[in-house]
Amino acid sequence: MNGPSPDNKHPMQGFPQVCFIKNTITNPNIIVGDYTYYDDPEDSEAFERNVLYHFPFIGDKLIIGKFCALAKGVRFIMNGANHKLSGISTYPFQIFGNGWEKVMPRPGDLPYKGDTIVGNDVWIGYEALIMPGVRIGNGAIVSSRSVVTTDIPPYTIVGGNPAKAIKSRFEPDVVNKLEALAWWEWPAEKISRNLQHIVSADVDALSACR
C-alpha cells in the first residue's frame, strides 16, 4: 500500500471537508506540494480565496511544502496589500483614476517583503493569519488565530498576535537530524513502510528506516 494518491482532490471518500490543495489551485504563483490539505466544511476546494491581495503584476509567490495541514480560515496576506509609507498619506489615490493616477507609486515605493514560504509538515491552525514574506520552517505549528509577522524556525510552536515562540518541539540536535532526514522527500512506498516511525518520537528509529 502506498497510501492515498496525491493526485486526487479529496484524500478520503465521503470526507469532502478535506481537500488536497495542489489539485485545486489555478494561480501559477501559488505552489503547493503533495498531500498538503485544506480543511473547510464550507468549501475545501476554494483555498485560493484565502490568499489575499495577490496581484499578478507584483509577482510574489506563495510556496507551501508537502504534508502540511491547514485549518479552516487560514489567510495569507500578500504584498499587494501594502501601501506607500514614505509620504504623509497612505491612501491609494491612484487606483481611482480620473486624474488621481498622477500619484501612481514608482517601482520601489511600495514595501515588498518577497515570497511567502511554508515548509513541509507544517500545521497551521484555525483562522491563523500569515503576513507577506514570512518563512515558516519545516515541522512548525502555528496556533489558532495567530498573526505571523516574522519567520518561524523549524519545529517551533508559535501563538499569539503577533505570534511568538511558545516552545521548540525538539532539542536543537534532533531538529538538525530531522532537517537532514527530510522524510517528506521519501518515495511514497518508503513513507508507507515507515509510518509508525514518522509519527513516533524516536529519531534514531526514523534514521534507520530503509
Residue pairs with C-beta under 8 A, 6 or more apart in sequence:
1 192
2 188
2 189
2 192
3 188
3 191
3 192
4 11
4 12
4 35
6 20
6 22
6 23
6 34
6 35
7 23
8 20
8 23
9 19
9 20
9 23
9 24
9 45
10 16
10 18
10 19
10 20
10 44
11 18
11 20
11 35
11 37
12 18
16 41
16 44
17 39
17 40
17 41
17 44
18 37
18 38
18 39
18 44
19 37
19 38
19 40
19 44
19 45
19 47
20 34
20 35
20 36
20 37
21 32
21 36
21 37
21 38
21 47
21 64
21 70
22 32
22 33
22 34
22 36
24 45
24 46
24 47
24 48
25 32
25 47
25 48
26 48
27 48
27 51
27 54
29 54
29 56
29 59
29 60
29 61
29 62
30 48
30 51
30 54
30 61
30 62
30 64
31 61
31 62
31 63
31 64
32 63
32 64
33 64
33 65
33 66
33 67
33 68
33 120
33 184
34 66
34 67
35 66
35 67
36 64
36 65
36 66
36 67
36 68
36 69
36 70
37 44
37 68
37 69
37 70
38 44
38 47
38 50
38 70
38 74
39 69
39 70
39 71
39 72
40 46
40 47
40 72
40 73
41 72
42 72
43 49
47 70
50 73
50 74
50 75
50 76
51 62
51 75
51 76
51 78
52 75
52 76
52 77
52 78
52 81
53 77
53 78
53 79
53 80
53 81
54 60
54 62
54 76
54 78
54 80
55 78
55 80
58 78
58 79
58 80
58 112
60 78
60 79
60 80
60 112
60 114
60 115
60 116
60 132
60 133
61 115
61 116
62 76
62 78
62 115
62 116
62 118
63 115
63 116
63 117
63 118
64 70
64 117
64 118
64 122
65 118
65 119
65 120
65 121
65 122
65 138
65 184
66 120
66 121
66 184
66 185
67 120
67 121
67 184
68 118
68 120
68 121
68 122
68 123
68 124
69 122
69 123
69 124
70 124
71 124
71 125
71 126
71 127
71 128
71 144
72 126
72 127
73 126
73 127
73 128
74 124
74 125
74 126
74 127
74 128
74 129
74 130
75 127
75 128
75 129
75 130
76 116
76 130
77 129
77 130
77 131
77 132
78 116
78 132
79 110
79 111
79 112
79 113
79 114
79 132
79 133
81 132
82 110
82 111
82 112
82 132
83 90
83 91
83 92
83 110
84 90
84 92
84 105
84 109
84 110
85 111
86 109
93 100
93 103
94 100
94 101
94 102
94 103
94 104
94 105
112 133
113 131
113 132
113 133
113 134
114 132
114 133
115 133
116 130
116 132
116 133
116 134
116 135
117 134
117 135
117 136
118 124
118 130
118 135
118 136
119 135
119 136
119 137
119 138
119 139
119 140
119 154
120 138
120 139
120 182
120 184
121 138
121 139
121 184
122 136
122 137
122 138
122 139
122 140
122 141
122 142
123 140
123 141
123 142
124 130
124 136
124 142
125 141
125 142
125 143
125 144
125 145
125 146
126 144
126 145
127 144
127 145
128 142
128 143
128 144
128 145
128 146
128 147
128 148
129 145
129 146
129 147
129 148
130 136
130 142
130 148
131 147
131 148
131 149
134 148
134 149
134 150
134 151
134 152
135 151
135 152
136 142
136 148
136 151
136 152
137 151
137 152
137 153
137 154
137 155
137 156
138 154
138 155
138 178
138 179
138 182
138 184
139 154
139 155
139 169
139 175
139 178
140 152
140 153
140 154
140 155
140 156
140 157
140 158
141 156
141 157
141 158
141 169
142 148
142 152
142 158
142 159
142 163
143 157
143 158
143 159
143 160
143 163
143 166
144 159
145 161
146 158
146 159
146 160
146 161
146 163
147 160
147 161
147 162
147 163
148 158
148 162
148 163
149 162
149 163
150 162
150 163
152 158
152 163
152 165
153 165
153 168
154 175
154 178
154 179
155 168
155 169
155 170
155 175
155 178
156 165
156 166
156 167
156 168
156 169
157 165
157 166
157 167
157 168
157 169
158 164
158 165
158 166
159 166
168 175
169 175
170 178
170 203
174 203
177 203
177 207
178 203
178 206
181 203
181 206
181 207
183 191
183 194
183 198
183 206
183 209
186 194
190 209
190 210
191 198
193 209
194 206
194 209
197 205
197 206
197 209
198 206
200 206
